[in-house]
Amino acid sequence: MTETATPLASMTSAAAGSPVDGVLATATIVLSLVLAGWALVAAVRNRPPDRVQLAGLAVLELALLALAVVALVALGGGERPGEPGAFFGYLVTLVCLPPLAWVLARMEPTRWGSAIVCAICVVTPVVVVRLQQTWEVVGG
């Protein structure tokens, strides 16, 4: 029984050392998926992006900026990601996604604007997970 718990414990201990993994990353993922669901309902109902979607994008951007600050502070403290080039690429992409969704949704004030918000909010958790994976390559 302890043999099956050992690999799981080693996986969680590697993740525990990552500055981009934890409550903040989980909160950004959940927030993004909730916002994606809201935007999907709006798109299906043939509604343009509303203030709730745009405010949600602003809150999501603040959470992602906080995640980026945590990562940069860890870098300043001497920690290093496993794949620095990919990590910085994902970090820049992650911070740019909500403003991109906001601009495109404002340019397309139809149901497709809501679909754009939905699509970008579905992509955001994937980029957060990839950010975590590129940090943990060496630590695993």
C-alpha positions in Angstrom: 0.0 0.0 0.0 2.8 2.4 0.7 4.4 1.6 -2.7 1.4 3.2 -4.5 1.5 6.3 -2.2 5.2 6.9 -2.8 5.0 8.0 -6.5 2.1 10.2 -5.7 4.0 11.8 -2.8 7.0 12.5 -5.1 4.7 14.1 -7.7 3.1 16.4 -5.2 6.4 17.3 -3.6 7.7 18.5 -6.9 4.6 20.5 -7.5 4.8 22.0 -4.0 8.1 23.7 -4.8 6.8 25.5 -7.9 5.9 29.2 -7.4 3.3 29.0 -10.2 1.4 26.2 -8.6 -0.9 26.6 -5.7 -4.0 28.5 -4.6 -3.5 31.4 -7.0 -3.0 29.2 -10.0 -6.1 27.2 -9.1 -8.1 30.3 -8.5 -7.1 31.6 -12.0 -8.1 28.3 -13.6 -11.5 28.2 -11.8 -12.2 31.9 -12.5 -11.4 31.4 -16.2 -13.6 28.4 -16.5 -16.5 30.1 -14.8 -16.1 33.0 -17.1 -16.0 30.7 -20.1 -19.2 29.1 -19.0 -20.9 32.5 -18.6 -19.7 33.6 -22.0 -20.8 30.3 -23.5 -24.3 30.7 -22.1 -24.4 34.3 -23.5 -23.3 33.1 -26.9 -25.9 30.3 -27.0 -28.5 32.9 -26.1 -27.3 35.1 -28.9 -26.1 37.8 -26.5 -23.2 40.2 -27.0 -20.5 40.4 -24.3 -21.9 42.1 -21.3 -20.4 44.0 -18.4 -20.1 40.8 -16.3 -17.9 39.2 -19.0 -15.7 42.3 -19.3 -15.4 42.8 -15.6 -14.6 39.1 -15.3 -11.8 39.5 -17.8 -10.4 42.4 -15.8 -10.5 40.3 -12.6 -8.9 37.4 -14.4 -6.1 39.7 -15.7 -5.4 40.9 -12.2 -5.1 37.3 -11.0 -2.8 36.4 -13.9 -0.7 39.5 -13.2 -0.4 38.4 -9.6 0.7 34.9 -10.8 3.3 36.5 -13.0 4.6 38.6 -10.1 4.9 35.5 -8.0 6.9 33.8 -10.8 9.2 36.9 -11.2 9.8 37.2 -7.5 10.8 33.5 -7.4 13.1 34.1 -10.3 14.6 37.1 -8.4 15.1 34.7 -5.4 17.3 32.4 -7.4 14.7 29.7 -8.5 14.8 28.8 -12.2 12.2 27.1 -14.5 13.1 23.9 -16.2 12.5 25.4 -19.6 13.2 29.1 -19.4 12.4 30.0 -23.0 9.1 28.2 -23.0 8.3 29.5 -19.5 8.7 33.1 -20.5 6.7 32.5 -23.7 3.8 31.1 -21.8 4.0 33.8 -19.1 3.8 36.6 -21.7 1.0 34.8 -23.6 -0.9 34.3 -20.3 -0.8 37.9 -19.4 -1.9 39.0 -22.9 -4.9 36.7 -23.2 -7.6 38.6 -21.2 -6.8 42.0 -22.8 -6.9 40.3 -26.2 -10.3 38.8 -25.4 -11.5 42.2 -24.1 -10.4 44.1 -27.3 -11.8 41.4 -29.7 -15.1 41.2 -27.8 -15.5 45.0 -27.9 -14.8 44.9 -31.7 -17.4 42.2 -32.2 -20.5 43.3 -30.2 -22.5 40.2 -31.2 -22.8 36.7 -30.0 -19.4 36.0 -31.5 -17.9 38.5 -29.1 -19.1 36.2 -26.3 -17.8 33.2 -28.2 -14.4 34.9 -28.4 -14.4 35.5 -24.6 -15.4 31.8 -24.1 -12.7 30.5 -26.3 -9.9 32.6 -24.7 -11.1 31.7 -21.3 -10.9 28.0 -22.2 -7.4 28.4 -23.5 -6.2 30.3 -20.4 -6.2 27.2 -18.0 -4.3 25.2 -20.6 -1.6 27.9 -20.6 -1.5 28.1 -16.8 -1.0 24.3 -16.7 1.8 24.5 -19.3 3.4 27.3 -17.3 3.5 25.0 -14.3 4.8 22.1 -16.4 7.7 24.1 -17.9 8.7 25.3 -14.4 8.7 21.7 -12.9 10.7 19.9 -15.6 14.0 20.0 -13.7 12.4 19.6 -10.2 10.6 16.3 -11.1 
